[in-house]
Amino acid sequence: MDTQVLVAGAGPTGLTLAIELARRAVPVRVVEKAASFFIGSRGDGLQPRTLEVFEDLGVLDAVLAASSPPVPIKVYAGGRPVGEHTMFETVEPTPAVPYPTGRFLGQSQTEAILRGRLAELGVHVELATELFGFEQDGACVTALLGTGESVRAAFLVGADGGRSAVRKALGVAFEGTTDESIRMLLGDVRADGLAHDVGHWFGAADDPMRGVMFSPLPGTEHFQFAAALGDGDLAVETALPTLQARLDEHSGGGVRLHDMIWSTVWRPNVRLAQRFRVGRVFLAGDAAHVHPPTGGQGLNTGVQDAYNLGWKLADGSPELLDSYEAERRAVAAQVLGMTSEIMQRYIDGDEDAHKRGAETTQLGISYRGGPLSAPGTGRLRAGDRAPDAPLQDANGKRVRLFELFSGPHATRLAFGDAHVDSEVDTADVPTYRILPAGSVATGTDLVDADGHAAAAYDAGVVLVRPDNHVWEITPR
């Protein structure tokens, strides 16, 4: 075997998966068809659950330093300011949710941070290396690369985008619709005359689909823009004058656009792969599902796919591998429905369409009822995201549950005097006993001084999966 896992595609999904595998010492290669790394913003919204994943991967500090919180958006009608709104309000952290507010960072910057972490683990993206085809049998996948190399891998993962060559080669249907009646020009541009510490929305406030939106990209002098287009084709070389004309129409002039580094024409394309796995080949990210940009879910859902799949590929057991499609396809379907609903609100001219609630944070993602989750009762159940909480160790030092969960292992929490079956204890599953306030901790015991952990879990024993979802939960 040349490698254990071959990943096609070096976007956020492929990079997250490669990090998950590399930190488990699983041999992995990442091949990318493009000859250079993407330089645009594309998916620039990072949801709270993704920030939690990034903490576990060891990249959160870099992401927080490079990104920005949500900024106000100034609304103009006929070039005159008429108001200001925010896409979502800043929310204060809680013991259970340490990162409740999303961040903004251009996708190329996010990818660069992930590539840096992957390089620390000894893996580098192989550019200009197209996956030409593959065959699989019961033992491995044999892939042919554009370099002429033939690679044998135990598994192949297609993280190669909406036009996925892996998905097409598998013959997996990409079910859904493309609405050709709606076209938008998206990309990154510099705008002389616009303040860079806020967003700008030019157009009729009650008809946002006809407007032009500019969102500042942190760490750069560029804005990400979105502008509605009329009928007809648009060539790349005419994108900048087309955008300038749209802006002048709605703003009355006075802003000069230049240095457009990336652009694309977007149409509502809502699709879900019929299958996420065929034998030893898996689909993840846009290769498995494509979303409207409304709600900022695409990049984040791909990262969650990879976070779910990584530990299962590393383990390799049939039960875990079979669970990937069941768990993640259901989530992708829910996200597609939510983002499509938000998109329709924009089309209908809903003045509150820009507002975002808890449904977009991805903190509510659950695998309840899935193949790895036993049925149960109570507020927290098997399959749910495992909450964070502050604790104190035997030396009185502050410790967070997320710090205990961090890494490639599962984690067991035993509350109070709950019995732990020693037969299932292994070195690979560290166990921590959580004691109530006033207790004396010894060894790996931890004191729940403020009661936050007990309140969040309300259980006797909890087994947390490597992707920080509850695996098993037993009552007090």
C-alpha positions in Angstrom: 0.0 0.0 0.0 1.4 3.4 -1.0 -0.7 5.3 1.5 -3.6 4.7 3.8 -5.8 7.5 2.6 -5.6 9.5 -0.7 -7.5 12.8 -0.5 -8.5 14.5 -3.8 -8.9 18.3 -3.2 -7.0 20.7 -1.0 -9.9 23.0 0.1 -11.0 23.3 3.8 -12.6 19.9 3.7 -9.6 18.0 2.3 -7.2 19.9 4.6 -9.3 19.3 7.7 -9.5 15.6 6.9 -5.7 15.4 6.2 -5.0 17.0 9.6 -7.3 14.6 11.4 -5.5 11.7 9.8 -2.0 13.0 10.1 -2.3 13.7 13.8 -3.3 10.1 14.3 -0.1 9.0 12.4 -2.3 7.7 9.5 -0.4 8.0 6.2 -2.2 10.4 3.9 -1.6 12.2 0.7 -3.5 15.3 -0.6 -3.6 15.9 -4.3 -4.9 19.1 -5.9 -5.7 19.6 -9.6 -4.9 23.3 -9.5 -1.4 24.5 -10.2 -1.6 27.2 -7.5 -3.5 27.8 -4.3 -6.8 29.6 -4.5 -6.5 33.3 -3.6 -10.1 34.5 -3.2 -12.5 34.8 -0.2 -15.4 32.5 -1.4 -16.5 30.9 1.9 -15.6 33.7 4.4 -17.9 32.9 7.3 -16.7 30.6 10.1 -19.5 29.3 12.3 -19.1 28.7 16.1 -19.0 24.9 15.8 -16.2 25.2 13.2 -14.3 27.4 15.7 -14.6 24.5 18.2 -13.2 22.1 15.6 -10.4 24.4 14.8 -9.5 24.6 18.5 -9.2 20.8 18.6 -7.1 20.8 15.4 -4.7 23.4 16.9 -5.4 26.3 14.6 -7.9 28.4 16.5 -5.4 31.0 17.8 -4.2 31.6 14.3 -7.8 31.9 13.0 -8.9 34.3 15.7 -5.8 36.5 15.1 -6.4 36.7 11.4 -10.2 36.9 11.4 -12.7 39.6 12.5 -16.0 39.5 14.4 -19.2 40.6 12.5 -19.2 44.3 11.5 -22.2 46.6 11.0 -23.6 46.9 7.5 -24.5 50.4 6.3 -27.6 50.4 4.0 -27.9 53.0 1.2 -30.9 53.8 -1.0 -30.1 55.9 -4.0 -26.7 56.6 -2.6 -28.0 58.0 0.6 -27.6 56.2 4.0 -30.9 55.0 5.3 -29.9 52.7 8.2 -27.5 50.1 9.5 -27.9 46.4 10.4 -25.9 43.5 11.5 -26.0 40.0 10.1 -25.9 38.5 13.6 -25.3 39.9 17.1 -22.3 39.3 19.2 -23.1 36.7 21.9 -21.3 36.4 25.2 -19.5 33.1 25.8 -20.9 30.7 28.3 -19.3 27.7 30.1 -20.9 25.3 27.6 -20.3 27.4 24.5 -17.0 29.2 24.5 -17.2 30.6 20.9 -20.9 31.6 20.4 -20.3 34.2 17.7 -19.0 33.4 14.2 -15.9 35.0 12.6 -15.1 36.3 9.1 -12.0 35.2 7.2 -11.3 34.8 3.5 -11.3 31.2 2.5 -7.8 31.4 1.1 -6.5 32.6 4.4 -8.3 29.8 6.3 -6.8 27.3 3.9 -3.3 28.8 4.4 -3.6 28.3 8.2 -4.8 24.7 7.7 -2.0 24.0 5.3 0.5 25.4 7.8 -0.9 23.0 10.5 -0.8 20.1 8.1 2.9 20.9 7.2 3.7 20.8 11.0 2.4 17.2 10.9 4.7 16.4 8.0 2.2 16.5 5.1 2.2 18.9 2.1 -0.3 19.4 -0.6 0.7 18.1 -4.0 -0.3 20.8 -6.5 -0.8 20.3 -10.3 -1.7 16.7 -9.5 -5.0 15.7 -11.0 -6.8 12.5 -10.2 -7.4 11.0 -13.7 -9.3 7.9 -12.6 -9.4 5.0 -10.1 -10.4 1.4 -9.6 -11.3 -0.3 -6.4 -11.6 -3.9 -5.1 -12.1 -5.4 -1.7 -8.5 -4.6 -0.6 -7.7 -1.1 -1.9 -8.2 1.8 -4.4 -5.8 2.2 -7.2 -5.7 5.8 -8.5 -4.0 7.2 -11.6 -2.6 10.7 -11.2 -1.9 13.2 -13.8 1.8 12.9 -13.1 1.6 9.3 -14.4 1.9 7.8 -10.9 -0.3 5.0 -9.9 -1.2 5.1 -6.2 -2.6 2.3 -4.1 -4.5 3.4 -1.0 -6.8 1.7 1.4 -9.3 4.6 1.0 -10.0 7.5 -1.4 -11.9 10.6 -0.4 -13.3 13.0 -3.0 -13.1 16.5 -1.5 -12.8 18.0 -4.9 -15.7 20.4 -5.1 -19.1 20.6 -6.7 -17.8 19.3 -10.1 -16.2 16.4 -8.3 -14.3 14.0 -10.6 -14.5 11.4 -7.9 -18.3 11.6 -7.6 -18.7 11.5 -11.4 -16.4 8.5 -11.7 -18.5 6.7 -9.1 -21.7 7.5 -11.1 -23.3 8.9 -8.0 -26.3 11.1 -8.8 -26.1 14.7 -7.7 -29.8 15.3 -7.1 -31.2 18.8 -6.9 -31.9 21.9 -9.0 -30.1 24.9 -10.6 -32.1 28.0 -11.0 -30.9 29.8 -14.1 -33.3 32.8 -13.5 -31.1 34.1 -10.7 -27.5 35.1 -11.4 -25.1 36.9 -9.1 -21.6 38.2 -9.6 -19.4 37.3 -6.6 -15.7 38.0 -6.0 -13.1 40.2 -4.3 -12.2 43.8 -5.2 -10.7 46.9 -3.7 -13.0 49.9 -3.4 -11.5 53.4 -3.0 -14.0 55.6 -1.2 -15.5 52.9 1.1 -14.7 52.6 4.7 -13.1 49.2 5.4 -14.4 48.8 9.0 -18.0 48.3 8.0 -20.0 46.5 5.3 -22.0 48.4 2.6 -25.2 47.6 0.9 -26.2 49.8 -2.0 -29.7 49.6 -3.5 -33.3 49.7 -2.5 -33.5 48.6 1.1 -36.8 46.7 0.4 -35.4 44.9 -2.6 -32.0 43.5 -1.6 -31.7 41.2 -4.6 -31.2 44.2 -6.8 -28.5 45.7 -4.6 -24.7 45.5 -4.4 -23.1 44.3 -1.2 -19.5 44.8 0.0 -18.1 43.0 3.0 -14.6 43.9 4.3 -12.1 41.1 4.3 -9.9 41.1 7.4 -6.2 41.4 6.9 -6.6 42.7 3.4 -7.6 45.9 1.6 -10.3 44.0 -0.4 -14.0 43.5 0.0 -16.0 40.5 -0.9 -18.8 41.7 -3.2 -22.2 40.3 -4.4 -24.2 41.9 -7.2 -27.3 40.8 -9.0 -26.9 40.3 -12.7 -29.4 40.5 -15.6 -29.8 38.1 -18.5 -26.9 37.2 -20.7 -23.4 35.9 -20.4 -20.6 37.6 -18.6 -17.0 37.2 -19.6 -14.3 37.3 -16.9 -12.7 40.3 -18.6 -15.9 42.3 -18.2 -16.6 41.5 -14.6 -15.0 44.6 -13.2 -16.7 47.2 -15.5 -20.0 45.3 -14.9 -19.6 45.6 -11.2 -18.6 49.2 -11.4 -21.7 49.9 -13.5 -24.0 48.2 -11.0 -22.4 50.1 -8.1 -22.7 53.5 -9.9 -26.3 52.7 -10.6 -27.2 52.2 -7.0 -24.7 54.5 -5.3 -24.7 57.6 -7.6 -20.9 57.2 -8.2 -17.9 58.3 -6.1 -16.4 54.8 -5.4 -13.7 53.5 -7.7 -13.3 49.7 -7.9 -10.0 48.1 -8.9 -7.7 45.1 -8.3 -10.4 42.4 -8.7 -8.5 39.2 -7.8 -11.3 36.7 -8.1 -14.8 36.6 -9.5 -17.5 34.1 -10.4 -21.0 34.0 -11.7 -23.2 32.2 -9.2 -26.6 30.6 -9.7 -28.7 28.9 -7.0 -27.4 25.4 -7.2 -28.9 23.1 -4.5 -27.7 19.5 -4.8 -27.2 16.5 -2.6 -25.3 13.4 -3.6 -27.4 10.3 -3.5 -24.6 8.4 -1.7 -21.6 9.6 0.3 -19.8 6.3 0.1 -19.3 3.6 -2.5 -17.0 0.8 -1.2 -13.7 2.3 -0.2 -14.4 5.7 -1.8 -16.1 8.6 0.2 -17.4 12.0 -0.7 -17.2 15.1 1.5 -17.8 18.8 1.3 -19.0 20.3 -2.0 -18.4 17.0 -3.7 -21.3 15.7 -1.6 -23.5 18.7 -1.2 -23.7 22.3 -2.6 -25.6 25.1 -0.8 -26.7 28.6 -1.5 -24.2 31.1 0.2 -27.1 32.4 2.4 -26.5 31.3 5.9 -22.7 30.8 5.4 -22.9 27.0 5.7 -21.0 25.5 2.8 -17.4 25.6 4.0 -18.5 24.8 7.6 -20.5 21.8 6.6 -17.5 20.4 4.7 -15.3 20.9 7.7 -17.8 19.0 9.8 -17.8 16.2 7.2 -14.1 15.8 7.5 -14.2 16.0 11.3 -16.8 13.2 11.3 -14.9 11.0 8.8 -11.3 11.4 10.0 -11.4 9.3 13.1 -13.6 6.7 11.4 -11.1 6.2 8.6 -8.3 6.0 11.2 -10.1 3.3 13.0 -11.2 1.5 9.9 -13.9 -0.6 11.5 -16.9 -1.4 9.2 -19.4 -0.1 11.8 -17.7 3.3 12.0 -17.2 3.6 8.2 -20.8 2.7 7.6 -22.0 5.4 10.0 -20.4 8.3 8.0 -23.1 8.5 5.3 -26.0 8.0 7.6 -24.8 10.7 10.0 -23.6 13.3 7.5 -26.1 13.0 4.7 -28.9 13.7 7.1 -27.1 16.8 8.4 -26.4 18.0 4.8 -30.1 17.6 3.9 -31.1 19.8 6.8 -28.6 22.5 6.0 -29.7 22.5 2.4 -33.3 23.1 3.5 -32.3 25.9 5.8 -30.0 27.8 3.4 -32.7 27.4 0.6 -35.3 28.9 2.9 -33.0 31.9 3.7 -32.4 32.3 -0.1 -36.1 32.4 -0.8 -36.5 35.1 1.8 -34.0 37.3 -0.1 -35.8 36.6 -3.4 -39.1 37.6 -1.8 -37.6 40.8 -0.6 -38.0 40.0 3.1 -36.4 43.0 4.9 -35.3 40.6 7.7 -33.7 38.1 5.4 -30.2 39.2 6.5 -30.8 38.3 10.1 -29.2 35.1 11.4 -30.2 33.0 14.4 -29.0 29.9 16.3 -29.9 27.7 13.3 -26.8 28.8 11.4 -24.2 28.3 14.2 -24.1 24.5 13.6 -23.9 24.1 17.4 -27.2 22.1 17.2 -25.8 19.4 14.9 -26.7 16.1 16.4 -26.5 12.5 15.3 -29.4 11.4 17.5 -31.0 8.3 16.0 -28.0 7.5 14.0 -26.2 4.1 13.8 -23.8 5.0 16.6 -26.3 6.5 19.0 -28.4 4.5 21.4 -31.9 5.9 22.1 -32.4 7.7 25.4 -34.2 10.4 27.2 -33.1 13.7 28.7 -31.9 17.1 27.4 -28.5 15.7 26.4 -28.5 12.5 24.4 -26.2 10.2 22.5 -25.3 12.0 19.2 -25.4 15.5 20.6 -22.5 17.9 20.6 -20.6 17.5 23.9 -20.7 20.8 25.8 -17.7 22.5 27.3 -17.4 23.4 31.0 -14.7 24.7 33.4 -13.2 22.3 36.1 -10.3 22.3 38.5 -7.6 19.6 38.8 -6.0 18.2 41.9 -3.7 21.2 42.0 -6.5 23.7 41.7 -5.6 24.5 38.1 -8.4 25.5 35.8 -9.1 22.8 33.1 -11.8 22.8 30.4 -13.6 19.8 29.1 -12.6 20.8 25.6 -9.0 20.5 26.7 -9.6 17.0 27.9 -11.4 16.1 24.6 -8.7 17.6 22.5 -6.8 15.1 20.4 -7.5 11.9 18.5 -9.0 9.9 21.4 -12.4 9.3 22.9 -12.9 10.5 26.4 -15.0 9.1 29.4 -16.5 11.3 32.1 -17.8 9.7 35.3 -19.8 12.0 37.5 -19.7 11.6 41.3 -19.7 8.0 42.4 -21.1 6.6 39.2 -19.8 3.1 38.5 -17.4 2.7 35.5 -17.2 -0.7 34.0 -13.4 -1.5 34.2 -13.7 -4.0 31.4 -14.2 -1.3 28.8 -11.4 0.9 30.1 -8.5 1.1 27.8 -5.4 3.4 27.6 -6.9 4.9 24.5 -9.9 6.2 26.4 -8.9 8.3 29.3 -11.4 8.5 32.1 -11.9 11.5 34.4 -14.1 11.4 37.5 -16.0 14.7 37.9 -16.5 15.5 41.6 -19.0 18.1 43.1 -17.9 21.3 44.6 -16.0 21.0 47.9 -14.5 17.6 47.0 -10.8 16.8 47.3 -9.4 15.7 43.9 -6.6 13.2 43.5 -5.0 11.8 40.4 -7.1 12.5 37.3 -10.1 13.6 39.4 -11.6 17.0 38.5 -13.7 19.2 40.7 -16.9 20.8 39.2 -16.5 23.9 41.4 -19.3 25.8 39.8 -21.6 22.9 38.8 -21.5 23.7 35.1 -20.4 20.3 34.0 -23.0 18.5 36.0 -25.7 20.8 34.8 -24.7 20.4 31.1 -24.4 16.6 31.2 -26.9 15.6 33.9 -25.5 12.0 33.7 -23.7 9.3 35.5 -21.2 8.2 32.8 -20.6 9.8 29.4 -18.4 8.5 26.6 -17.4 11.3 24.2 -16.4 10.4 20.6 -13.2 11.7 19.1 -15.2 14.3 17.2 -16.6 15.6 20.5 -20.1 14.2 20.1 -21.7 12.1 22.8 -21.2 8.4 22.0 -22.9 6.8 25.1 -24.6 8.3 28.1 -25.9 6.6 31.2 -28.2 8.2 33.8 -27.1 9.1 37.3 
